[in-house]
């Protein structure tokens, strides 16, 4: 029997298409084949519908808000993940330094085979039993006596506990400051990543809303072209106006194509920064004007740069350098430690372990270490640590000055853009009114097509200018937040 083809018809149903083989079946076989086909058709239809539904779900459009983009970017950003691992490493190093305050315990085992036994040297004239043995013999200078056995076994356990170590205390404080430096590094990456995604979202909104303005301009040009054709058919306008109206329509199309390309590029960049798969369709759920309404520009004047994460990291770096100076200075001070040891040992000439005589010894005590002279090495290390601190102080002073200037400039940009919005809103209203008047005048025969085109162009430029001013306001505000450290704190 020939194969059955199922053809999808539009989006609502399916149409059976039979192959030539089906029409060649004997007449008595056609009803039976049709019954078999109709029997399995619901199952086949259900399977196909399921496949199409799954495919549609996989391609669902994502309505993306700014907050969702920021959360997605922070969750999967590589720099942020690396910074978090740096914090974990600094914390591990701090715990390692802190472990120096705990007892240090060790166990050693040793077996020695004496190829030649150890000896003692005895002075001449000593009456020590066995003196002169060991093959050395007695002489006027003294005698030699062998000691020990062929085999020696020793098991030793020792423990030390630092009671006072200024160097250990200084290292622990420096390790704690190192953790703070790593945490400030995470804040820097959070601050930068948030600012980048925020600006990318604004870029995409600017491209989309600019494209919408151009599409409105195209609609106006097309409607104007239709009206001109109707008037030309009634011999109310010359053919030149029709040609001019058609040219105006075609002049807008390249701008729209460029706008579409700009929008696609902006969306792709936003997906990249926000860690959104490229195959997921994205629609921006907010507008530039809506985002502008949520910001209180009056509070911006009360800003401070002291929360900038780069400056905070340099502050922590300066503290760390001060701790390093103390670490190097601490090497001049003595240290005190308690110790204890326990030994379990035996010696024999054979390997009859069951007959060995085992002896244990133990001792405890205090150990005082006083550094005296190390070739001026410690003095040079202190000098190097002080130079590092001076470098950090210079960097911090320069960064403070630079951030102050940049924050002031960003605030001025915010205020200028805010002031320009009102003028742009009035400009749009005037341009809209002028366009309507030009249209009415042209339809009444008192105006010209050039006036209509000029009015429409002025309206388009006014709308684009208003969008651009809002974009500049939000972009300057994002720079201001990044400089003052508000991005990493939100």
Secondary structure as GFF3:
##gff-version 3
##sequence-region A 1 490
A	DSSP	beta_strand	4	9	.	.	.	ID=ss1
A	DSSP	beta_strand	13	18	.	.	.	ID=ss2
A	DSSP	alpha_helix	20	23	.	.	.	ID=ss3
A	DSSP	alpha_helix	27	58	.	.	.	ID=ss4
A	DSSP	beta_strand	62	64	.	.	.	ID=ss5
A	DSSP	alpha_helix	66	76	.	.	.	ID=ss6
A	DSSP	alpha_helix	78	98	.	.	.	ID=ss7
A	DSSP	three_ten_helix	99	101	.	.	.	ID=ss8
A	DSSP	beta_strand	104	113	.	.	.	ID=ss9
A	DSSP	beta_strand	119	123	.	.	.	ID=ss10
A	DSSP	beta_strand	142	146	.	.	.	ID=ss11
A	DSSP	beta_strand	151	164	.	.	.	ID=ss12
A	DSSP	alpha_helix	166	233	.	.	.	ID=ss13
A	DSSP	alpha_helix	239	274	.	.	.	ID=ss14
A	DSSP	beta_strand	282	284	.	.	.	ID=ss15
A	DSSP	alpha_helix	288	293	.	.	.	ID=ss16
A	DSSP	three_ten_helix	297	302	.	.	.	ID=ss17
A	DSSP	alpha_helix	309	330	.	.	.	ID=ss18
A	DSSP	beta_strand	335	348	.	.	.	ID=ss19
A	DSSP	three_ten_helix	353	355	.	.	.	ID=ss20
A	DSSP	beta_strand	359	369	.	.	.	ID=ss21
A	DSSP	alpha_helix	377	444	.	.	.	ID=ss22
A	DSSP	alpha_helix	449	484	.	.	.	ID=ss23
A	DSSP	alpha_helix	486	489	.	.	.	ID=ss24
###
